[in-house]
Amino acid sequence: MDKIFLINIIIKLFKKNKYTNMLVELYYKYKEVFDYLFFGVLVTIVNFVSYYIPSNIFHIDKIVSNVIAFVISVIFAYFVNKVYVFETPWDNLKETLKELTSFIVSRIGTGLLCDILIFALMINILMINDVISKITTQVLVVVLNYVIGKFIVFKGKGENDVKK
């Protein structure tokens, strides 16, 4: 494929028509889910990069590297979920600390269960490749974290929850 062909495809995709209008409407109807998936992909990339660097560049143990990746990705995830996905305010320190604590506890739960224990089981006992194991555990983590974030941690607190 040449550049001109790809540019023409991009122009056609973003040209205003009934399909782009429909996609825009669909996005706004399910904005929170789309935003969560988009930022979930970013969190997953952060997790993979922060796993890969210690594991493959510095040759740190795979389990230790996975714990490092978990900590970094949880910190990143809290901020993007609070600001961009569930849009909860920063104005009350007590509520923000309660929310942060709830978020960390929920992520430790899903992190210990899926991201660390299931990962360790898959690579050490089931002898599944570490990359396949990371992909599998990350899919489980994303689904569980959305459900917990939506219905427990950020429940009814954000701009997305305000009735219009």
C-alpha positions as a Python dict, from the first residue, in 0.01 Angstrom:
ca = {
    (1, 'M'): (0, 0, 0),
    (2, 'D'): (123, 345, -79),
    (3, 'K'): (85, 665, 123),
    (4, 'I'): (-173, 821, -108),
    (5, 'F'): (-401, 520, -69),
    (6, 'L'): (-380, 537, 311),
    (7, 'I'): (-436, 914, 317),
    (8, 'N'): (-747, 872, 100),
    (9, 'I'): (-882, 609, 339),
    (10, 'I'): (-821, 838, 637),
    (11, 'I'): (-990, 1133, 462),
    (12, 'K'): (-1291, 916, 377),
    (13, 'L'): (-1313, 788, 734),
    (14, 'F'): (-1319, 1135, 885),
    (15, 'K'): (-1529, 1301, 617),
    (16, 'K'): (-1861, 1402, 765),
    (17, 'N'): (-2126, 1152, 662),
    (18, 'K'): (-2403, 949, 821),
    (19, 'Y'): (-2154, 691, 951),
    (20, 'T'): (-1927, 940, 1123),
    (21, 'N'): (-2233, 1112, 1269),
    (22, 'M'): (-2354, 775, 1392),
    (23, 'L'): (-2012, 700, 1543),
    (24, 'V'): (-2004, 1037, 1719),
    (25, 'E'): (-2353, 978, 1859),
    (26, 'L'): (-2253, 629, 1970),
    (27, 'Y'): (-1942, 767, 2140),
    (28, 'Y'): (-2139, 1026, 2336),
    (29, 'K'): (-2405, 774, 2430),
    (30, 'Y'): (-2142, 536, 2572),
    (31, 'K'): (-1870, 793, 2646),
    (32, 'E'): (-1773, 648, 2982),
    (33, 'V'): (-1726, 297, 2842),
    (34, 'F'): (-1529, 421, 2539),
    (35, 'D'): (-1315, 644, 2762),
    (36, 'Y'): (-1257, 357, 3004),
    (37, 'L'): (-1150, 128, 2721),
    (38, 'F'): (-922, 394, 2570),
    (39, 'F'): (-755, 472, 2902),
    (40, 'G'): (-757, 103, 2989),
    (41, 'V'): (-543, 46, 2681),
    (42, 'L'): (-307, 322, 2800),
    (43, 'V'): (-290, 166, 3149),
    (44, 'T'): (-218, -170, 2988),
    (45, 'I'): (61, -16, 2779),
    (46, 'V'): (205, 143, 3095),
    (47, 'N'): (180, -197, 3265),
    (48, 'F'): (354, -379, 2979),
    (49, 'V'): (632, -121, 2943),
    (50, 'S'): (692, -108, 3318),
    (51, 'Y'): (706, -489, 3317),
    (52, 'Y'): (929, -518, 3010),
    (53, 'I'): (1197, -273, 3121),
    (54, 'P'): (1288, -435, 3455),
    (55, 'S'): (1230, -789, 3326),
    (56, 'N'): (1409, -775, 2992),
    (57, 'I'): (1649, -483, 3012),
    (58, 'F'): (1759, -508, 3377),
    (59, 'H'): (1697, -886, 3405),
    (60, 'I'): (1498, -854, 3726),
    (61, 'D'): (1288, -1156, 3823),
    (62, 'K'): (963, -1176, 3624),
    (63, 'I'): (741, -1181, 3933),
    (64, 'V'): (922, -881, 4086),
    (65, 'S'): (898, -701, 3750),
    (66, 'N'): (526, -773, 3743),
    (67, 'V'): (482, -623, 4093),
    (68, 'I'): (670, -309, 3980),
    (69, 'A'): (444, -286, 3674),
    (70, 'F'): (136, -328, 3892),
    (71, 'V'): (230, -42, 4127),
    (72, 'I'): (311, 199, 3844),
    (73, 'S'): (-3, 114, 3649),
    (74, 'V'): (-231, 151, 3954),
    (75, 'I'): (-101, 502, 4021),
    (76, 'F'): (-150, 597, 3656),
    (77, 'A'): (-495, 432, 3646),
    (78, 'Y'): (-625, 624, 3947),
    (79, 'F'): (-550, 959, 3790),
    (80, 'V'): (-690, 881, 3444),
    (81, 'N'): (-1003, 718, 3589),
    (82, 'K'): (-1068, 1005, 3826),
    (83, 'V'): (-1004, 1284, 3577),
    (84, 'Y'): (-1106, 1144, 3238),
    (85, 'V'): (-1335, 845, 3282),
    (86, 'F'): (-1554, 896, 3588),
    (87, 'E'): (-1481, 1271, 3613),
    (88, 'T'): (-1500, 1298, 3991),
    (89, 'P'): (-1410, 1629, 4158),
    (90, 'W'): (-1096, 1704, 4359),
    (91, 'D'): (-1265, 1963, 4581),
    (92, 'N'): (-1311, 1757, 4899),
    (93, 'L'): (-989, 1612, 5043),
    (94, 'K'): (-1170, 1369, 5274),
    (95, 'E'): (-1381, 1226, 4990),
    (96, 'T'): (-1084, 1214, 4755),
    (97, 'L'): (-877, 1021, 5011),
    (98, 'K'): (-1169, 783, 5073),
    (99, 'E'): (-1204, 734, 4697),
    (100, 'L'): (-828, 683, 4654),
    (101, 'T'): (-822, 428, 4937),
    (102, 'S'): (-1118, 242, 4788),
    (103, 'F'): (-949, 248, 4446),
    (104, 'I'): (-619, 116, 4582),
    (105, 'V'): (-790, -159, 4784),
    (106, 'S'): (-994, -267, 4481),
    (107, 'R'): (-684, -266, 4260),
    (108, 'I'): (-489, -465, 4517),
    (109, 'G'): (-774, -716, 4512),
    (110, 'T'): (-783, -747, 4135),
    (111, 'G'): (-405, -708, 4119),
    (112, 'L'): (-335, -985, 4367),
    (113, 'L'): (-599, -1215, 4224),
    (114, 'C'): (-549, -1165, 3850),
    (115, 'D'): (-238, -968, 3778),
    (116, 'I'): (-2, -1141, 4021),
    (117, 'L'): (-141, -1475, 4143),
    (118, 'I'): (-299, -1589, 3816),
    (119, 'F'): (8, -1462, 3626),
    (120, 'A'): (238, -1660, 3861),
    (121, 'L'): (17, -1969, 3827),
    (122, 'M'): (18, -1940, 3448),
    (123, 'I'): (395, -1900, 3407),
    (124, 'N'): (519, -2120, 3693),
    (125, 'I'): (270, -2406, 3714),
    (126, 'L'): (89, -2412, 3380),
    (127, 'M'): (413, -2314, 3200),
    (128, 'I'): (234, -2068, 2971),
    (129, 'N'): (445, -1807, 2796),
    (130, 'D'): (480, -1487, 3003),
    (131, 'V'): (351, -1261, 2723),
    (132, 'I'): (38, -1473, 2671),
    (133, 'S'): (-7, -1481, 3048),
    (134, 'K'): (23, -1100, 3069),
    (135, 'I'): (-234, -1051, 2794),
    (136, 'T'): (-479, -1292, 2958),
    (137, 'T'): (-444, -1141, 3305),
    (138, 'Q'): (-470, -785, 3171),
    (139, 'V'): (-802, -858, 2998),
    (140, 'L'): (-940, -998, 3324),
    (141, 'V'): (-807, -700, 3519),
    (142, 'V'): (-961, -443, 3280),
    (143, 'V'): (-1308, -598, 3301),
    (144, 'L'): (-1304, -639, 3678),
    (145, 'N'): (-1165, -291, 3736),
    (146, 'Y'): (-1434, -124, 3525),
    (147, 'V'): (-1712, -298, 3712),
    (148, 'I'): (-1559, -214, 4052),
    (149, 'G'): (-1477, 145, 3952),
    (150, 'K'): (-1822, 210, 3805),
    (151, 'F'): (-2033, 52, 4077),
    (152, 'I'): (-1820, 86, 4392),
    (153, 'V'): (-1529, 333, 4383),
    (154, 'F'): (-1665, 620, 4169),
    (155, 'K'): (-2036, 535, 4203),
    (156, 'G'): (-2258, 838, 4152),
    (157, 'K'): (-1979, 1090, 4210),
    (158, 'G'): (-1882, 1204, 3863),
    (159, 'E'): (-2018, 1433, 3597),
    (160, 'N'): (-2111, 1126, 3389),
    (161, 'D'): (-2358, 1024, 3662),
    (162, 'V'): (-2545, 1355, 3670),
    (163, 'K'): (-2893, 1324, 3516),
    (164, 'K'): (-2937, 1555, 3218),
}
